[in-house]
Amino acid sequence: MIEGKTGSFGDSYYQMVCDNDIISKFRPLLRSGGYKIRDSDGKICVVTPSMAWETPWHHIAHDDFLDCQRWHSIMFDLFSRTMPPEQAFVPSACQQCWKVVVRPQTLLGLFALMHLQMRLDRPSKCGIEIRPNVFGLYGGYFYNHSLEEGLECYKLIRAEVDDTQHLGEKVPVILKRACTEFESKLGDSSKWEVSPAQLHIETLINKWFVRDDVARKQSHPIILGVHRRWIEYAYMNGDGTYLNFTDGKPLYKPYKTYQHLVKAKKSTRENAFKNFARQAQYGYDL
């Protein structure tokens, strides 16, 4: 079905086809086998929905409003990233997402934040930061739908973090807009706009891409795997608080070291010098 005439070439049918052709953009996903065009209505959907298992995040509470697969993975990664810089965009729904971010300094702090998120039962997640453009080893995120809601959440979380053992006043807490990847790509989030061309693309995606509405909760085996990865990550990055989760035992047997031999040789030289000084003063070795 033809959507209508759009584009910069007036009544050009070719331009209209290009503006409404989302299959070309979806081609990599369709070829990968993870997505298909549904026979019943021609809409694009996930072939076999699967719970994410190779993840650094423990998802504490989900928000049914958020559709990160559609907004981030499809609209941004698949469409916006491939456009010329002047046409790239941050999905309009993502521009309404405000995150309160907590930066624990230790693995103990990360687990303390996990328990805090469970107690508050707000849409949130926490885990290890493996993205190269994020400073810090650990992070926790609380999701909000507006700036006003984000400011209210920030005040609450700041106070809670200040009063939580293994976190405290020195742990950074910030309020930011949308995902870090968006700002890295398109700059200052206070200057983001929503263009008519962007809304056209979003309308097409919303019409032809089918959301997977299965409400998933991470299974116990997946959570155990995530926590194991946290502990191993802490060890790898020199965070000694991992020992609190291993009964004080190192993950790996310490290797043999030899620096003490240098100290012994230095000590021998110092003793020899002292004896030489005594010989010079008293005429014999004390």
Stockholm file with secondary structure:
# STOCKHOLM 1.0

chainA/1-286         MIEGKTGSFGDSYYQMVCDNDIISKFRPLLRSGGYKIRDSDGKICVVTPSMAWETPWHHIAHDDFLDCQRWHSIMFDLFSRTMPPEQAFVPSACQQCWKVVVRPQTLLGLFALMHLQMRLDRPSKCGIEIRPNVFGLYGGYFYNHSLEEGLECYKLIRAEVDDTQHLGEKVPVILKRACTEFESKLGDSSKWEVSPAQLHIETLINKWFVRDDVARKQSHPIILGVHRRWIEYAYMNGDGTYLNFTDGKPLYKPYKTYQHLVKAKKSTRENAFKNFARQAQYGYDL
#=GR chainA/1-286 SS CCCCCCSSSTTCHHHHHHHHCCHHHHHHHHHHTSEEECTTTCCEEESSCCCCCSCSEEEEECCTTCCHIIIIIIIIIIIGGGSCTTTCCCCTTGGGCEEEEECCSSHHHHHHHHHHHHHHTCSEEEEECCCTTSCSSEEEEEEESSHHHHHHHHHHHHHHHHTSTTSCTTSCEEEEESCHHHHHHHCCGGGCCCCHHHHHHHHHHHHHBCCCCCCCCCCHHHHHHHHHHHHHHHHHTTCGGGGGGTTTCCSSCCCCCCHHHHHHHHHHHHHHHHHHHHHHHHSSCC
#=GC SS_cons         CCCCCCSSSTTCHHHHHHHHCCHHHHHHHHHHTSEEECTTTCCEEESSCCCCCSCSEEEEECCTTCCHIIIIIIIIIIIGGGSCTTTCCCCTTGGGCEEEEECCSSHHHHHHHHHHHHHHTCSEEEEECCCTTSCSSEEEEEEESSHHHHHHHHHHHHHHHHTSTTSCTTSCEEEEESCHHHHHHHCCGGGCCCCHHHHHHHHHHHHHBCCCCCCCCCCHHHHHHHHHHHHHHHHHTTCGGGGGGTTTCCSSCCCCCCHHHHHHHHHHHHHHHHHHHHHHHHSSCC
//
